[in-house]
Amino acid sequence: MENTLRNVLMKILEDLIEDELKKFKFQLEDPPLKEFGPMPRGQLHPAQPVDLAELMIGHYGENYAVKVAKAVLETINHRDLAEKLERNIQESSEV
């Protein structure tokens, strides 16, 4: 699998367990970064990690979706995944 921003985001979201994914989605209803509005709640809640990555990219664009994901991960006290996301992004840009 190619190491694109889309795939990096998807892999990070797949690392979240169900309860963490629920918290992540909840934060997207009022995202920590305010450049874009919140994502539609009706689309968020049924979304699994792959779908959520697609929704975020569709709503925010690829680069901003990654920034939002990092901010949300930090908000839900998942700094380890936020750091992993940052590392994986840097690695994907080096390829």
Secondary structure in CASP SS format (residue, H / E / C, confidence):
PFRMAT SS
TARGET T0000
AUTHOR 0000-0000-0000
METHOD secondary structure of the structure
MODEL  1
M C 1.00
E C 1.00
N C 1.00
T C 1.00
L H 1.00
R H 1.00
N H 1.00
V H 1.00
L H 1.00
M H 1.00
K H 1.00
I H 1.00
L H 1.00
E H 1.00
D C 1.00
L C 1.00
I C 1.00
E H 1.00
D H 1.00
E H 1.00
L H 1.00
K H 1.00
K H 1.00
F H 1.00
K H 1.00
F H 1.00
Q H 1.00
L H 1.00
E C 1.00
D C 1.00
P C 1.00
P C 1.00
L C 1.00
K C 1.00
E C 1.00
F C 1.00
G C 1.00
P C 1.00
M C 1.00
P C 1.00
R H 1.00
G H 1.00
Q H 1.00
L H 1.00
H C 1.00
P C 1.00
A C 1.00
Q C 1.00
P H 1.00
V H 1.00
D H 1.00
L H 1.00
A H 1.00
E H 1.00
L H 1.00
M H 1.00
I H 1.00
G H 1.00
H H 1.00
Y H 1.00
G C 1.00
E H 1.00
N H 1.00
Y H 1.00
A H 1.00
V H 1.00
K H 1.00
V H 1.00
A H 1.00
K H 1.00
A H 1.00
V H 1.00
L H 1.00
E H 1.00
T H 1.00
I C 1.00
N C 1.00
H C 1.00
R H 1.00
D H 1.00
L H 1.00
A H 1.00
E H 1.00
K H 1.00
L H 1.00
E H 1.00
R H 1.00
N H 1.00
I H 1.00
Q H 1.00
E H 1.00
S H 1.00
S H 1.00
E H 1.00
V C 1.00
END
